[in-house]
Amino acid sequence: MTTLTNDQIRQFHNYSVYFESSSTPLFHAKNVNTALPIIKLISGASNDPIAASFFMRRVGMFISMQFYMMTLYDEIWDGPLEQIQFFATKEYGNKTISTVIPLEFFREVKEDRIEDVRLVWEHQCHSIIKLLRSQCSISPITLWENVFSYLLWHYYVFLENPVIAENAAEDWNLLQHSSIWTSFSSKNLLTNYLKGKSPSELINTRVRTTCCFSKDIPGLQKCGFCPLD
């Protein structure tokens, strides 16, 4: 276990990831396949695919913070899926879902960093996406792009900072490592998303190939990466 600084805790809070919930957790990452009715009720989504996409955007905040911590602090959260819990809260007056995780599962990144990249992509992100898709018909690309959007911003900032740019570039390449993606996907979805371009080339473009349905959630708007006019 590592001890987080106040700055680290504040950054997690900025991405709606907490270490104590303000209400009783409703479900966890290992039983999200039972949670779509709850997600629809909280988000106001009109159908299951919209609810699944809304929820994966919230999960994307946690996943992006995993790689943020890896690159900036050489730390990562490595707990069981049932310890990634979700509770109802409000942001800017809108009902939403936030994440709560126990602090005890933070540790230092392994010497072979690709093992921890695999942990996040395959055993955390992919596992949740698979559970969501077992209950509704939604493109996996939509759900993965909901995660990539946050990562794109983080690594745009990292790669523009000369102090950490070299280390960030190494991790950015690891995130796209083909050996990780081929273990659970027929395509390297992050590479396809990036289209051979750097974060700085994509940050203000319509980089997505699918709509995340943010525009269909009451109180939210179309995201800045949306491919739709």
C-alpha positions in Angstrom: 0.0 0.0 0.0 1.2 3.5 -0.8 0.0 6.7 0.8 -1.7 9.3 -1.4 -0.9 13.0 -1.1 -3.6 15.6 -0.8 -2.9 16.7 -4.4 -3.4 13.1 -5.6 -6.7 12.8 -3.6 -7.9 16.1 -5.0 -7.2 15.0 -8.6 -9.2 11.8 -8.0 -12.0 13.9 -6.7 -11.9 16.0 -9.8 -12.6 12.8 -11.8 -15.4 11.7 -9.5 -13.4 9.0 -7.8 -13.6 8.9 -4.0 -12.3 6.9 -1.1 -15.4 7.3 1.0 -18.9 7.4 -0.5 -21.5 10.0 0.6 -24.2 7.4 0.3 -24.6 3.6 0.2 -22.9 2.0 -2.8 -25.5 0.6 -5.2 -23.4 -1.9 -7.1 -19.8 -2.8 -8.0 -17.7 -3.5 -11.1 -18.3 -7.3 -10.9 -22.1 -7.1 -11.0 -22.7 -4.1 -13.4 -24.7 -6.6 -15.6 -27.5 -6.3 -13.1 -27.3 -2.5 -12.7 -28.7 -1.1 -15.9 -32.1 -0.4 -14.4 -30.4 1.6 -11.6 -28.2 3.4 -14.1 -31.2 4.4 -16.2 -33.1 5.6 -13.2 -30.2 7.8 -12.0 -29.2 9.2 -15.4 -32.6 9.6 -16.9 -31.4 7.6 -19.9 -34.3 6.5 -22.2 -32.9 3.0 -23.0 -30.2 0.5 -22.0 -27.5 1.5 -24.6 -27.7 5.1 -23.6 -27.4 4.1 -19.9 -24.5 1.8 -20.6 -22.6 4.5 -22.5 -23.3 7.1 -19.8 -22.0 4.7 -17.1 -18.9 3.8 -19.2 -18.0 7.5 -19.3 -18.0 7.5 -15.5 -15.9 4.3 -15.5 -13.6 6.1 -18.0 -12.7 8.7 -15.3 -11.4 5.9 -13.0 -9.5 4.2 -15.8 -7.9 7.4 -17.0 -6.8 8.1 -13.4 -5.2 4.7 -13.3 -2.8 5.7 -16.1 -2.5 9.2 -14.7 -1.2 7.8 -11.5 1.1 5.3 -13.3 2.8 8.0 -15.5 3.0 10.8 -12.9 3.6 8.9 -9.7 4.5 5.2 -10.5 1.4 4.1 -8.5 -1.7 2.2 -9.4 -4.8 0.8 -7.8 -4.8 -3.0 -7.8 -7.9 -4.3 -6.0 -10.6 -6.8 -6.9 -13.5 -5.7 -9.1 -16.0 -6.0 -6.3 -14.1 -3.2 -4.5 -14.7 -0.8 -7.4 -18.1 0.4 -6.2 -20.6 3.0 -7.5 -22.9 5.3 -5.7 -25.5 8.0 -6.7 -24.5 11.6 -6.3 -25.0 15.1 -7.9 -22.7 17.2 -10.1 -23.7 20.6 -11.2 -27.2 19.9 -10.2 -27.5 16.7 -12.2 -27.9 13.2 -10.8 -25.0 11.0 -11.7 -22.9 8.0 -10.6 -19.5 8.3 -8.9 -16.8 5.7 -8.0 -15.5 4.8 -4.6 -12.4 2.6 -4.1 -10.5 1.6 -0.9 -7.1 3.3 -0.4 -5.5 0.1 0.8 -5.2 -1.3 -2.7 -2.8 1.3 -4.1 0.7 0.1 -4.7 3.8 0.9 -6.7 3.9 0.1 -10.4 5.7 -3.2 -11.2 9.1 -3.1 -12.8 7.6 -4.6 -16.0 5.1 -1.8 -16.5 3.3 -3.7 -19.3 1.8 -6.0 -16.7 0.0 -3.1 -15.0 -1.2 -1.7 -18.4 -2.6 -5.2 -19.0 -4.2 -5.1 -15.5 -6.1 -1.9 -16.3 -7.0 -2.6 -20.0 -7.9 -6.3 -19.8 -8.9 -7.1 -16.2 -10.6 -3.8 -15.3 -11.8 -2.0 -18.4 -12.5 -4.9 -20.7 -14.2 -6.9 -17.9 -16.7 -4.1 -17.2 -17.4 -3.5 -20.9 -18.0 -7.3 -21.4 -20.5 -7.3 -18.5 -22.4 -4.2 -19.9 -22.6 -5.7 -23.4 -23.9 -9.0 -22.0 -27.1 -7.1 -21.1 -27.6 -4.7 -24.0 -26.8 -4.2 -27.6 -24.1 -1.5 -27.9 -21.0 -1.2 -29.9 -17.8 -2.0 -27.9 -16.2 0.9 -29.8 -18.6 3.3 -28.3 -17.7 2.1 -24.8 -14.0 2.1 -25.4 -14.0 5.6 -26.9 -15.7 6.8 -23.8 -12.5 5.9 -21.9 -10.0 7.0 -24.6 -11.4 10.6 -24.6 -10.2 11.2 -21.0 -6.8 9.6 -21.7 -6.3 11.8 -24.7 -6.5 14.9 -22.6 -4.1 13.5 -19.9 -1.4 12.5 -22.3 -1.8 15.7 -24.3 -0.9 17.5 -21.1 1.9 15.1 -20.1 3.6 15.2 -23.5 3.6 19.0 -23.6 5.5 19.0 -20.3 9.2 18.7 -20.9 9.8 17.4 -17.4 7.7 14.3 -17.8 7.4 14.0 -21.6 9.9 11.2 -22.1 8.4 9.0 -19.4 4.9 9.8 -20.6 5.8 8.9 -24.2 7.0 5.5 -23.0 3.8 4.8 -21.2 1.7 6.2 -24.1 3.4 3.6 -26.3 2.7 0.8 -23.8 -1.0 1.7 -23.7 -1.0 0.8 -27.4 1.1 -2.3 -27.2 -0.3 -4.9 -29.6 0.4 -7.9 -27.3 -2.0 -6.6 -24.7 -4.9 -5.9 -27.1 -4.7 -9.2 -28.9 -5.2 -11.1 -25.7 -8.8 -9.9 -25.4 -9.7 -8.1 -28.7 -9.5 -8.7 -32.4 -8.4 -5.1 -32.9 -6.1 -2.7 -31.2 -8.9 -0.2 -30.5 -6.7 2.5 -29.1 -4.5 2.5 -32.2 -7.5 2.6 -34.4 -8.9 5.5 -32.3 -5.7 7.5 -32.7 -5.3 7.0 -36.4 -1.6 7.3 -36.2 -1.8 10.8 -34.8 -0.5 12.3 -31.5 -2.7 13.7 -28.7 -1.8 17.3 -29.7 -3.1 16.6 -33.2 -6.4 15.2 -32.0 -7.3 17.2 -28.9 -9.5 19.7 -30.7 -10.8 17.4 -33.4 -13.8 15.0 -33.9 -11.6 12.1 -33.1 -14.5 9.7 -32.1 -16.0 7.4 -34.7 -19.2 6.8 -32.6 -21.5 9.0 -30.6 -21.5 8.5 -26.8 -25.1 9.7 -26.4 -24.2 12.3 -23.9 -26.6 14.6 -25.8 -29.4 12.2 -24.9 -28.9 12.4 -21.1 -31.0 15.1 -19.3 -28.8 18.0 -18.3 -25.8 17.0 -20.5 -24.7 18.2 -23.9 -23.0 16.7 -26.9 -19.3 16.0 -26.2 -16.6 17.9 -28.0 -15.2 14.8 -29.8 -18.6 13.8 -31.3 -18.5 12.8 -35.0 -22.1 14.0 -35.5 -22.9 17.4 -37.0 
